Amino acid sequence: MYKSLRHAIVAGAGIAMILTLASCSAPPPPEPEVLTASQAGGAYLDAVCPVNAAWDQADAELERLRIAALRGPANESGVTDALAKVASASSRAAAQLDPKETTWPKPARAAVADVRRTLLDDREQALKLVKFDATALVDYSWKGGDETAAAAAAARTALALPSDPDVACAQWAALRAEDAATEEGKELATVTPDVDEKPTPAPTKSKD
């Protein structure tokens, strides 16, 4: 009797432990967001346009460094700071393009995956260059530039975006600004004045 009772208690405790462990297990990861063809172009530009902007700044700083180096010793901090921003922007963009986070339209998946790979390669290269001095930076030749450009062009084609990246990002920026203005207008429209608050008289101003 005692043995069978003890067995029942032990068995019950085991079941309780299994249920407890099951209840404490981590929830399954969320499913990747599935993008429609119309959404995919905007999502792609959301990721890569900040990288392009970071590169524009880095190129400008590098040109300044080259000019300064012709005159004598030059300070490379402007270039290295800009390259650190390139690395950071590339890392964020690669995360946004990750197929684990987003399911891209099938015709664009391979091209987007290629762009993501080049972003990760660029990040590693930029992080290496932030340790270079002015002379090494001026003499350095960026590796994989043609491959990056080809991958980006293929992605823009697959996503029905303008072939010129500057045009594509300019359109993206304009749409973002328009959306922001629309949202701000909606927020202002929902603000109701306090009925107990008396209006403040407007100051008088003489005509010019």
PATORZA-820449 format. One line per 5 residues: number of its first residue (from 1); for each residue x, y, z of N, C-alpha, C. Coordinates in nm, 4 decimals. Atoms other than C-alpha are relative to their C-alpha. Layout:
<recs>
NUM	X,Y,Z,X,Y,Z,X,Y,Z  ...
</recs>
This chain:
<recs>
1	0.0840,-0.1188,0.0000,0.0000,0.0000,0.0000,0.0875,0.1236,0.0000  -0.0882,-0.1154,-0.0099,0.2726,0.2426,0.0997,0.0794,0.0159,-0.1292  -0.0800,-0.0048,0.1215,0.4782,0.1487,-0.2043,-0.0815,0.0555,-0.1165  0.0833,-0.0464,0.1103,0.1909,0.2022,-0.4448,-0.0362,0.1478,0.0180  0.0320,-0.1399,-0.0261,0.1016,0.5313,-0.2728,0.1206,0.0879,-0.0315
6	-0.1218,-0.0771,0.0269,0.4600,0.6487,-0.2871,0.0237,0.0113,-0.1501  -0.0175,-0.0004,0.1440,0.4757,0.5516,-0.6535,-0.0937,0.1024,-0.0643  0.0972,-0.0942,0.0538,0.1632,0.7566,-0.7211,0.0440,0.1436,0.0268  -0.0456,-0.1353,-0.0349,0.3093,1.0571,-0.5378,0.1169,0.0408,-0.0895  -0.1164,-0.0289,0.0832,0.6400,1.0337,-0.7271,-0.0424,0.0239,-0.1445
11	0.0476,-0.0155,0.1374,0.4587,0.9887,-1.0566,-0.0718,0.1338,-0.0176  0.0721,-0.1276,0.0065,0.2330,1.2846,-0.9798,0.0952,0.1179,0.0005  -0.0986,-0.1066,-0.0043,0.5336,1.4981,-0.8914,0.0714,0.0132,-0.1341  -0.0659,-0.0039,0.1313,0.6980,1.4014,-1.2200,-0.0868,0.0680,-0.1033  0.0926,-0.0632,0.0953,0.3902,1.5013,-1.4174,-0.0073,0.1492,0.0248
16	0.0056,-0.1427,-0.0347,0.3718,1.8303,-1.2273,0.1256,0.0719,-0.0478  -0.1248,-0.0610,0.0432,0.7382,1.8980,-1.3034,0.0007,0.0188,-0.1512  0.0050,-0.0103,0.1460,0.6835,1.8267,-1.6741,-0.0890,0.1154,-0.0420  0.0925,-0.1083,0.0326,0.3847,2.0603,-1.6825,0.0610,0.1351,0.0316  -0.0632,-0.1262,-0.0385,0.5835,2.3280,-1.4978,0.1058,0.0406,-0.1004
21	-0.1036,-0.0300,0.0978,0.8757,2.3011,-1.7370,-0.0604,0.0414,-0.1323  0.0655,-0.0352,0.1261,0.6388,2.3118,-2.0328,-0.0542,0.1415,0.0056  0.0566,-0.1353,-0.0112,0.4727,2.6249,-1.8986,0.1080,0.1062,0.0031  -0.1091,-0.0964,-0.0092,0.8139,2.7899,-1.8444,0.0820,0.0080,-0.1279  -0.0788,0.0000,0.1224,0.9479,2.7105,-2.1916,-0.0272,0.1271,-0.0783
26	0.0114,-0.1249,0.0751,1.0119,3.0057,-2.4207,-0.1039,-0.0137,-0.1098  0.0987,0.0067,0.1086,0.7333,3.0912,-2.6649,0.0707,-0.0114,-0.1342  -0.0642,0.0136,0.1309,0.8045,3.0087,-3.0285,0.0265,0.1373,-0.0609  -0.0309,-0.1305,0.0604,0.9682,3.2896,-3.2272,-0.1104,0.0427,-0.0955  0.1057,-0.0457,0.0898,0.7308,3.5083,-3.4272,0.0312,-0.0352,-0.1447
31	-0.0177,0.0298,0.1411,0.6765,3.4224,-3.7901,0.0498,0.1252,-0.0729  -0.0470,-0.1164,0.0754,0.8586,3.6465,-4.0404,-0.1164,0.0746,-0.0643  0.1029,-0.0810,0.0651,0.6521,3.9339,-4.1772,0.0029,-0.0277,-0.1494  0.0098,0.0278,0.1431,0.5311,3.8473,-4.5268,-0.0347,0.1303,-0.0718  0.0194,-0.1255,0.0707,0.5642,4.1463,-4.7572,-0.0677,-0.0233,-0.1344
36	0.0569,0.0010,0.1338,0.3469,4.2100,-5.0587,0.0985,0.0676,-0.0939  -0.0890,-0.0622,0.0978,0.5086,4.3263,-5.3794,0.0050,0.1512,0.0180  0.0034,-0.1453,-0.0170,0.3964,4.6838,-5.3112,0.0706,0.0445,0.1281  -0.0666,-0.0344,-0.1263,0.5345,4.6792,-4.9545,0.1512,-0.0208,-0.0069  -0.1396,0.0428,-0.0020,0.8682,4.5210,-5.0413,0.0962,0.1103,-0.0420
41	-0.0890,-0.1064,0.0455,1.0164,4.8157,-5.2301,0.0264,0.1012,0.1094  -0.0172,-0.0952,-0.1091,0.9545,5.0536,-4.9411,0.0819,-0.0572,0.1133  -0.0760,0.0633,-0.1079,1.0894,4.8062,-4.6874,0.1481,-0.0101,-0.0357  -0.1400,0.0083,0.0445,1.4048,4.7591,-4.8942,0.0685,0.1354,0.0117  -0.0586,-0.1340,-0.0066,1.4632,5.1338,-4.9216,0.0132,0.0473,0.1435
46	-0.0123,-0.0317,-0.1426,1.3958,5.1741,-4.5489,0.1325,-0.0518,0.0549  -0.1237,0.0619,-0.0489,1.6938,4.9455,-4.4964,0.1240,0.0633,-0.0616  -0.1256,-0.0339,0.0665,1.9452,5.0577,-4.7572,0.0255,0.1496,-0.0172  -0.0244,-0.1438,0.0233,1.8896,5.4332,-4.8013,0.0821,0.0649,0.1119  -0.0889,-0.0537,-0.1032,2.0389,5.5183,-4.4582,0.1463,-0.0427,-0.0194
51	-0.1370,0.0443,0.0283,2.3435,5.3138,-4.5630,0.0601,0.0878,-0.1097  -0.0486,-0.0853,0.1077,2.3739,5.5134,-4.8844,0.0350,0.1394,0.0517  -0.0271,-0.1319,-0.0577,2.3522,5.8376,-4.6857,0.1292,-0.0020,0.0823  -0.1230,0.0131,-0.0785,2.6258,5.7149,-4.4504,0.1217,-0.0069,-0.0924  -0.1105,0.0091,0.0954,2.8436,5.6300,-4.7506,0.0289,0.1344,-0.0653
56	-0.0224,-0.1334,0.0573,2.7910,5.9748,-4.9034,0.0866,0.0845,0.0935  -0.0775,-0.0753,-0.0980,2.9267,6.1266,-4.5821,0.1438,-0.0520,0.0078  -0.1342,0.0582,-0.0066,3.2198,5.8846,-4.5709,0.0825,0.0384,-0.1225  -0.0717,-0.0384,0.1221,3.3113,5.9596,-4.9331,0.0434,0.1463,0.0068  -0.0338,-0.1419,-0.0117,3.3004,6.3335,-4.8635,0.1161,0.0202,0.0970
61	-0.1083,-0.0127,-0.0979,3.5236,6.2940,-4.5570,0.1318,-0.0527,-0.0561  -0.1216,0.0551,0.0590,3.7688,6.0796,-4.7509,0.0597,0.0973,-0.1016  -0.0504,-0.0985,0.0963,3.7935,6.3423,-5.0240,0.0682,0.1158,0.0730  -0.0635,-0.1058,-0.0792,3.8670,6.6068,-4.7594,0.1364,-0.0451,0.0522  -0.1259,0.0536,-0.0519,4.1359,6.3831,-4.6125,0.1058,-0.0044,-0.1089
66	-0.0965,0.0061,0.1100,4.3007,6.3327,-4.9523,0.0563,0.1379,-0.0317  -0.0456,-0.1370,0.0275,4.3159,6.7065,-5.0111,0.0930,0.0482,0.1109  -0.0825,-0.0424,-0.1130,4.4523,6.7692,-4.6621,0.1345,-0.0719,-0.0002  -0.1241,0.0777,-0.0008,4.7119,6.4924,-4.7004,0.0999,0.0519,-0.1022  -0.0906,-0.0572,0.0999,4.8555,6.6651,-5.0081,0.0773,0.1188,0.0559
71	-0.0621,-0.1193,-0.0582,4.9400,6.9665,-4.7915,0.0899,-0.0328,0.1183  -0.0805,0.0373,-0.1158,5.0986,6.7749,-4.5042,-0.0735,-0.1007,0.0864  0.0662,0.0939,-0.0908,4.9990,6.5671,-4.2008,-0.1498,0.0308,0.0096  0.1458,-0.0182,-0.0004,4.6227,6.5112,-4.1904,-0.0615,-0.0821,0.1128  0.0732,0.0682,-0.1065,4.3736,6.4080,-3.9252,-0.1066,-0.0894,-0.0621
76	0.0914,0.0962,0.0609,4.1809,6.0946,-4.0161,-0.1304,-0.0186,0.0767  0.1152,0.0273,-0.0864,3.9138,6.1218,-3.7425,-0.1336,0.0195,-0.0728  0.1248,-0.0196,0.0734,3.6486,6.2569,-3.9807,-0.0374,-0.1226,-0.0812  0.0251,0.1195,0.0807,3.6864,5.9536,-4.2061,-0.0339,-0.1190,0.0888  0.0248,0.1169,-0.0843,3.7035,5.6977,-3.9271,-0.1363,0.0093,0.0699
81	0.1340,-0.0159,-0.0593,3.3944,5.8442,-3.7578,-0.1084,-0.0325,-0.1027  0.0984,0.0270,0.1052,3.2066,5.8319,-4.0885,-0.0067,-0.1489,-0.0328  -0.0018,0.1434,0.0285,3.3171,5.4733,-4.1498,-0.0663,-0.0808,0.1124  0.0696,0.0663,-0.1108,3.1950,5.3732,-3.8036,-0.1515,0.0087,-0.0194  0.1436,-0.0148,0.0281,2.8535,5.5103,-3.9036,-0.0420,-0.0893,-0.1164
86	0.0283,0.0926,0.1106,2.8717,5.3117,-4.2281,-0.0170,-0.1417,0.0539  0.0076,0.1340,-0.0580,2.9379,4.9959,-4.0279,-0.1300,-0.0194,0.0770  0.1224,0.0094,-0.0790,2.6475,5.0679,-3.7930,-0.1234,-0.0057,-0.0900  0.1142,-0.0008,0.0917,2.4057,5.1497,-4.0764,-0.0084,-0.1303,-0.0783  -0.0016,0.1270,0.0745,2.5128,4.8390,-4.2691,-0.0507,-0.1141,0.0862
91	0.0460,0.1045,-0.0923,2.4538,4.6209,-3.9633,-0.1512,0.0057,0.0171  0.1451,-0.0145,-0.0160,2.1025,4.7623,-3.9120,-0.0733,-0.0429,-0.1271  0.0650,0.0356,0.1261,2.0187,4.7228,-4.2796,0.0005,-0.1510,-0.0215  -0.0074,0.1454,0.0154,2.1378,4.3620,-4.2852,-0.1033,-0.0688,0.0889  0.1008,0.0570,-0.0896,1.9126,4.2897,-3.9870,-0.1401,0.0187,-0.0578
96	0.1318,-0.0252,0.0586,1.6157,4.4484,-4.1655,-0.0260,-0.0894,-0.1207  0.0150,0.0847,0.1188,1.6788,4.2382,-4.4768,0.0045,-0.1488,0.0325  -0.0131,0.1404,-0.0416,1.7192,3.9161,-4.2777,-0.1286,-0.0764,-0.0327  0.1200,0.0780,0.0313,1.4794,3.6513,-4.4157,-0.0668,-0.0604,0.1231  0.0631,0.0475,-0.1233,1.4220,3.5371,-4.0572,-0.0988,0.1020,0.0547
101	0.0877,-0.1069,-0.0460,1.2529,3.8720,-3.9974,-0.1076,0.0344,-0.1029  0.0899,-0.0427,0.1070,1.0888,3.9335,-4.3327,0.0025,-0.1016,-0.1131  0.0102,0.0861,0.1174,0.9632,3.7103,-4.6129,-0.0199,0.0888,-0.1222  0.0033,-0.0856,0.1182,1.0413,3.8911,-4.9370,-0.0733,-0.0691,-0.1139  0.0628,0.0628,0.1179,0.8489,3.8341,-5.2611,0.0994,-0.0916,-0.0696
106	-0.0890,0.1035,0.0540,0.9903,3.5272,-5.4307,0.0931,0.0509,-0.1098  -0.0917,-0.0450,0.1059,1.1287,3.7063,-5.7414,0.1175,0.0834,0.0511  -0.1051,-0.0884,-0.0515,1.3378,3.9344,-5.5194,0.0858,-0.0647,0.1082  -0.0687,0.0580,-0.1161,1.4589,3.6919,-5.2520,0.1493,-0.0171,-0.0210  -0.1426,0.0240,0.0236,1.7902,3.5960,-5.4113,0.0762,0.1315,-0.0073
111	-0.0686,-0.1286,0.0133,1.8758,3.9557,-5.4982,0.0134,0.0693,0.1350  -0.0061,-0.0621,-0.1326,1.7902,4.0834,-5.1495,0.1025,-0.0731,0.0866  -0.0989,0.0766,-0.0766,1.9979,3.8014,-4.9977,0.1420,0.0395,-0.0399  -0.1325,-0.0436,0.0453,2.2945,3.9105,-5.2126,0.0349,0.1367,0.0585  -0.0245,-0.1323,-0.0580,2.2571,4.2701,-5.0947,0.0327,-0.0130,0.1479
116	-0.0251,0.0192,-0.1437,2.2418,4.1535,-4.7330,0.1425,-0.0515,0.0231  -0.1360,0.0532,-0.0151,2.5650,3.9588,-4.7784,0.1035,0.1099,-0.0225  -0.0960,-0.1079,0.0242,2.7425,4.2619,-4.9255,-0.0010,0.1010,0.1145  0.0074,-0.0907,-0.1145,2.6192,4.4747,-4.6358,0.0848,-0.0521,0.1166  -0.0790,0.0592,-0.1077,2.7737,4.2338,-4.3866,0.1500,0.0065,-0.0313
121	-0.1407,-0.0108,0.0400,3.0990,4.2291,-4.5860,0.0498,0.1439,0.0160  -0.0383,-0.1410,-0.0131,3.1036,4.6099,-4.5983,0.0166,0.0392,0.1460  -0.0110,-0.0294,-0.1434,3.0445,4.6259,-4.2237,0.1365,-0.0442,0.0527  -0.1280,0.0510,-0.0488,3.3485,4.4084,-4.1551,0.1169,0.0817,-0.0540  -0.1082,-0.0771,0.0599,3.5644,4.6058,-4.3956,0.0089,0.1394,0.0619
126	0.0017,-0.1334,-0.0611,3.4549,4.9407,-4.2491,0.0559,-0.0040,0.1416  -0.0511,0.0118,-0.1363,3.5280,4.8216,-3.8958,0.1514,-0.0185,0.0019  -0.1457,0.0144,0.0092,3.8784,4.7277,-4.0070,0.0652,0.1355,-0.0309  -0.0588,-0.1261,0.0431,3.9370,5.0669,-4.1660,-0.0012,0.1084,0.1080  0.0044,-0.1032,-0.1051,3.8416,5.2681,-3.8577,0.1293,0.0005,0.0831
131	-0.1258,0.0085,-0.0742,4.1774,5.1561,-3.7132,0.1189,0.0519,-0.0816  -0.1087,-0.0437,0.0879,4.3797,5.2909,-4.0085,0.0363,0.1456,0.0281  -0.0398,-0.1404,-0.0086,4.5813,5.6119,-4.0031,-0.0286,0.0684,-0.1329  0.0351,-0.0789,0.1181,4.5470,5.8890,-4.2609,0.0652,-0.0542,-0.1263  -0.0709,0.0483,0.1186,4.8126,5.7532,-4.4979,-0.0609,-0.1292,-0.0523
136	0.0573,0.1279,0.0406,4.6648,5.4036,-4.5007,-0.1396,0.0174,-0.0589  0.1340,-0.0241,0.0525,4.3146,5.5371,-4.5570,0.0039,0.0578,-0.1407  -0.0107,-0.0609,0.1324,4.4201,5.7508,-4.8527,0.0416,-0.1026,-0.1044  -0.0524,0.0990,0.0943,4.6015,5.4569,-5.0137,-0.0908,-0.1222,-0.0168  0.0810,0.1224,0.0002,4.3293,5.1986,-4.9449,-0.0956,-0.0020,-0.1188
141	0.0967,0.0214,0.1081,4.1212,5.0581,-5.2301,-0.1095,-0.0928,0.0521  0.1118,0.0773,-0.0555,3.7748,4.9383,-5.1218,-0.0215,-0.1273,-0.0804  0.0155,0.1306,0.0643,3.7178,4.5706,-5.1967,-0.1481,-0.0353,-0.0143  0.1361,0.0474,0.0216,3.3962,4.4355,-5.3482,-0.0986,0.1063,-0.0444  0.0906,-0.1071,0.0387,3.2568,4.7655,-5.4717,-0.0852,-0.0349,-0.1205
146	0.0757,0.0378,0.1202,3.1552,4.6302,-5.8132,-0.1071,-0.1040,0.0335  0.0956,0.1037,-0.0398,2.9876,4.3277,-5.6544,-0.1177,0.0609,0.0756  0.1058,-0.0667,-0.0756,2.7940,4.5505,-5.4152,-0.0938,0.0757,-0.0926  0.0820,-0.0772,0.0932,2.6748,4.7755,-5.6969,-0.0875,-0.0912,-0.0845  0.0766,0.0932,0.0825,2.5654,4.4782,-5.9085,-0.1150,-0.0627,0.0796
151	0.1041,0.0600,-0.0836,2.3727,4.3195,-5.6199,-0.1116,0.1005,0.0260  0.1006,-0.1028,-0.0263,2.1973,4.6472,-5.5406,-0.0841,0.0272,-0.1244  0.0735,-0.0238,0.1246,2.1049,4.7025,-5.9060,-0.0994,-0.1124,-0.0272  0.0896,0.1136,0.0206,1.9582,4.3524,-5.9283,-0.1189,0.0049,0.0954  0.1082,-0.0093,-0.0975,1.7552,4.4085,-5.6132,-0.0995,0.1086,-0.0399
156	0.0920,-0.1075,0.0418,1.6141,4.7395,-5.7400,-0.0849,-0.0448,-0.1185  0.0754,0.0504,0.1148,1.5149,4.5716,-6.0661,-0.1072,-0.0984,0.0452  0.0949,0.1019,-0.0470,1.3493,4.2788,-5.8861,-0.1155,0.0613,0.0782  0.1029,-0.0657,-0.0814,1.1563,4.5191,-5.6623,-0.0694,0.1145,-0.0739  0.0629,-0.1021,0.0839,1.0510,4.7485,-5.9499,0.0273,0.1414,0.0523
161	-0.0421,-0.1313,-0.0483,1.2441,5.0446,-5.8065,0.0794,0.0718,-0.1089  -0.0824,-0.0719,0.0978,1.4205,5.3211,-6.0035,0.1413,-0.0569,-0.0061  -0.1330,0.0585,0.0164,1.7506,5.2040,-6.1462,0.1085,0.0834,0.0673  -0.0967,-0.0888,-0.0646,1.9336,5.5080,-6.0042,-0.0249,-0.0016,0.1506  0.0228,0.0069,-0.1452,1.9848,5.4598,-5.6274,-0.0298,0.1356,0.0626
166	0.0268,-0.1334,-0.0550,1.9887,5.8359,-5.5639,-0.1448,0.0403,-0.0248  0.1404,-0.0304,0.0314,1.6534,5.8761,-5.7393,-0.0926,-0.0817,0.0886  0.0836,0.0870,-0.0832,1.5083,5.5785,-5.5519,-0.0056,0.0506,0.1435  -0.0027,-0.0452,-0.1390,1.6202,5.7132,-5.2146,-0.0620,0.1390,0.0159  0.0650,-0.1309,-0.0060,1.5030,6.0660,-5.2970,-0.1514,-0.0168,0.0032
171	0.1434,0.0275,-0.0017,1.1560,5.9295,-5.3721,-0.0415,-0.0571,0.1355  0.0278,0.0592,-0.1305,1.1704,5.7258,-5.0522,-0.0054,0.1075,0.1075  -0.0039,-0.1067,-0.1002,1.2655,6.0332,-4.8480,-0.1234,0.0897,-0.0117  0.1179,-0.0836,0.0202,0.9820,6.2351,-5.0034,-0.1252,-0.0680,0.0544  0.1160,0.0734,-0.0512,0.7287,5.9643,-4.9215,0.0012,-0.0062,0.1521
176	-0.0096,0.0027,-0.1453,0.8584,5.9365,-4.5658,-0.0416,0.1344,0.0599  0.0357,-0.1327,-0.0485,0.8255,6.3125,-4.5200,-0.1504,0.0241,-0.0131  0.1446,-0.0160,0.0204,0.4736,6.3047,-4.6635,-0.0782,-0.0792,0.1043  0.0672,0.0825,-0.1017,0.3731,6.0207,-4.4306,0.0099,0.0648,0.1379  -0.0189,-0.0642,-0.1301,0.5208,6.2052,-4.1316,-0.0915,0.1209,0.0143
181	0.0876,-0.1166,-0.0039,0.3282,6.5205,-4.2214,-0.1456,-0.0416,0.0166  0.1373,0.0500,-0.0121,0.0068,6.3197,-4.2572,-0.0289,-0.0436,0.1424  0.0190,0.0463,-0.1375,0.0537,6.1575,-3.9173,-0.0061,0.1176,0.0966  0.0019,-0.1178,-0.0866,0.1295,6.4937,-3.7571,-0.1334,0.0722,-0.0114  0.1299,-0.0634,0.0194,-0.1868,6.6352,-3.9100,-0.1112,-0.0742,0.0717
186	0.1012,0.0795,-0.0701,-0.3912,6.3484,-3.7700,0.0066,0.0238,0.1504  -0.0153,-0.0231,-0.1436,-0.2465,6.4028,-3.4225,-0.0545,0.1366,0.0399  0.0502,-0.1337,-0.0303,-0.3246,6.7744,-3.4333,-0.1523,0.0055,-0.0080  0.1454,-0.0007,0.0172,-0.6795,6.7029,-3.5517,-0.0716,-0.0627,0.1179  0.0631,0.0675,-0.1140,-0.7445,6.4842,-3.2478,0.0107,0.0800,0.1291
191	-0.0163,-0.0823,-0.1198,-0.6403,6.7547,-2.9986,-0.1220,0.0898,0.0153  0.1177,-0.0830,-0.0266,-0.9470,6.9208,-2.8408,0.0349,0.1015,0.1066  -0.0349,-0.1011,-0.1007,-0.9167,7.2498,-2.6497,-0.0765,-0.0208,0.1287  0.0637,0.0073,-0.1315,-0.9981,7.2637,-2.2803,-0.1081,0.1075,0.0073  0.1109,-0.0955,0.0027,-1.3425,7.4259,-2.2544,0.0069,0.0973,0.1167
196	-0.0093,-0.0878,-0.1164,-1.2571,7.5728,-1.9129,0.1093,0.1040,-0.0148  -0.1127,-0.0910,0.0157,-0.9518,7.7483,-2.0447,-0.0429,0.1198,-0.0829  0.0365,-0.1207,0.0717,-1.0091,8.1097,-2.1480,0.1074,0.0331,-0.1021  -0.0996,-0.0334,0.1028,-0.8442,8.2162,-2.4727,0.0829,0.1201,0.0402  -0.0902,-0.1101,-0.0287,-0.5445,8.4441,-2.4374,-0.0154,0.1058,-0.1076
201	0.0155,-0.1043,0.1023,-0.6003,8.7809,-2.6088,0.1256,0.0105,-0.0848  -0.1145,-0.0139,0.0901,-0.3813,8.8214,-2.9135,0.0624,0.1359,0.0164  -0.0655,-0.1313,-0.0136,-0.1201,9.0983,-2.8858,-0.0293,0.0860,-0.1217  0.0259,-0.0917,0.1104,-0.1908,9.4049,-3.0938,0.1308,0.0372,-0.0652  -0.1209,-0.0331,0.0746,0.0594,9.4952,-3.3646,-0.0343,0.1073,-0.1022
206	0.0257,-0.1063,0.0978,0.0779,9.8155,-3.5672,0.0302,-0.0498,-0.1390  -0.0238,0.0402,0.1369,0.0631,9.7770,-3.9411,0.1355,0.0504,-0.0463  -0.1314,-0.0377,0.0522,0.3917,9.7845,-4.1239,-0.0141,0.1056,-0.1078
</recs>
